Amino acid sequence: MMTMCAASFYEPMLPHVIEEVQVSLQSKSGQSGDITATCRRDKGALCIYLEKPDGTPAFKGPRAIPCR
């Protein structure tokens, strides 16, 4: 049986999760594969960007615009 919780249930966990993501994505050296992830702030939001080896975005938006 699946238990559903309101968003407020997860709020106390967010600071730890955000810190863990930021620390784990600080360096690309520990990542393997063709796509790497970077974590940085953009317009006040904490974003995770997936990039190809040449630094271009790994995915494009619905209008074929690179997601950055």
Residue, then its C-alpha position, 0 to 999 in steps of 0.5 A: m500500500m502506498t502512503m501519500c503525504a502532503a508537501s509539508f511533510y517533506e519540507p524539513m528534509l529539503p535543506h539536507v537533500i539540497e546540500e547533498v545534491q550540491v556537494s555530490l555535483q560540485s565536481k564532474s570528476g566523479q561522474s562517468g558516462d557521456i552526460t554529466a550533471t552540474c548544479r547551479r543557481d539560475k535566477g534564484a532557483l537551484c537547477i541541475y543541468l545535464e550536459k554533453p562532453d562538449g558542454t552543450p545541453a543534453f536535452k532540448g525543450p519542446r520547441a527544440i530550444p536547448c534547456r539552459 
